[in-house]
């Protein structure tokens, strides 16, 4: 039995090491561009590009893993900024109710806007994949789209939150 297990193990092809994604690259870029909201967009793709430059990062699987890792970081930032912005909108809405204002509440509009954005992102990135008609480039194209759009939305929400700070 041990010989069979050893033979099966030796017959299995070695899996190439996945390229190491470094989340500190994104953090450092955002720190470098802090206060310059327009320039923060240069950070989108910086960490995944560095990851793809490492051994194994130039394969379809490697590219997908690098892009997915950076997308996860952008998604975390997006969720933090959305939560912060939503909390502020809900607080402002409550203040308007106390004042007896007839103004439309902002929180429901923000929630719907984010739902609509998610649908837009998902459809746009699905299109990126199908443009390649089943070819292997479709996966990385879709993953890159997800990273790009998620990064842009994270920065957009962050900038909206900063704009709100100045208005209060």
N, C-alpha and C positions, 0 to 999 in steps of 0.2 A: 504494500500500500504506500509506504514512504517513497519507494522508487518511482511509482506511478505519479505521485504528487510532485516529486522533484523533476521528473521528465516533463510534466505539464508546465511547471514553472519555467523551466529552461526553454520550452518551445514557445512561450508567450513573448511576443516582441516587446522590447523595452519601450516604455512610454517616454517620449522626450520631456525634459523638464520644461514646465511652463515658465514663461518669462515672469520675472518678479515685478509687480506693479508697486510703485512707491507713492503712497498718498501724500507724502510730505512735499512732493513737487507741486501739487495743486495748492496746498496750503501756503507754500512759500510764494507762489505766483500771486495768490490773492492778497497776501501781506504786502508784496512788492507794489501792487497796483491799488492798494487801499487809498481811498480818497479821490481816485481818478476813475469814476464809474465807467466811462466809455472804454478805457483801456483794459478793464478786467476781462473783457471778452477774449483777449489774447491768451488767457489761461485755459480756455476751452480746447482740449486736445493736447495740451502740453504734457501731461503725465502719461497719457496713453501712447503718445508718440515716442516718449522715452522708453516706455515698456516695450513697444514694438521694435525698437532698435536693438533690443537685447536678443541673445540667441533664443530661437523658438518663437519670437514675437512676429516674425515675418510669415508665419503660416496662417492659414485661414482660421484655425482654432486659436492660435496665439493672438491674432488680431482681435478676434471676438472676445477673448478673455480680457485683454488689455482695455478694450473699449467698454466692456461691461463693468470692469472695475472702476473706471473713471465715472461712468454713468451713475454707479451706486453712490459715489462721493457727491456728485452734483445733485442727485436725488435727495440725499440727506440734507444738503444745504437748502434745497428747494422746500423741503418739508418744514425745516426750522423757520425759514422766512415766511412761508405761507401761514404757519401757526401763529407766528408773531403778528403778522398783518391782520389775520382774522380776529385775533384777540383785541387788537386796537379798534378794528371796525365794530366789533360787538360792543365794546365800551363806549364808543362814540354814538352808536345807535341807541344805547341805553340812556345816554345823556340827552339825546334829542327827544326821546320819549318823555323824560322827566320835564323837559322844557315845553312839551306840548307841540313840538315841531311837526309839520306835515311833510317834511322831507322824506324821500325814499330811504329806507335803511340800506346801508352799504354791505353788511355782512352777507345777506342772501345773494347779492349781485356778485360779490367776490367768489362765493362758493360755486355759483353757476359758471362764472368765468373760468374757474380752474377746471371744472368738469368738462367744459367745452374745449379748453386747451388740451386736456388729456386725450380727448377724442381726436382732435386735430393732429397731435403728435403721433398717436398710434396709427392713424390712417396715412399720414405723410410717410412715416417710416416703413409701413407695410408696402407702400408704393415703391419706395427705394429698393426693397427686396425684390418685388415682382418685376421691376424694370429689367432685371438680369435673367428673366425667363428660366429660373431654376438653376442658373449657373452659380458657382461657388462664391463669386463676388457679392452675391445678394445678401448673404449673412453679414459680412463686414460693412456693407453699405447701409444696411438697416441699423446695425449696432452704432455706426458712426452718426447716423441721423438721430437716434435716441440720445446719444451723448450730447450732440450739438444743441438740439432743441431743449433738452433738460437743463443744460448749462445756461442757455440764454434765458429760459424762464426763471431759473434760480436767481440769476443776476437781476432780472427785471423786477421780481418780487422784492429782492433786497433793496433795489433802488427806490421802489415805491414806498417801502417802509422808511427809508431815510427821508424821502420827500415829506412823508407824514410827520416825522419828528420835527421838521422845520415849521410845519403848519400849526403845530399845537403850542 
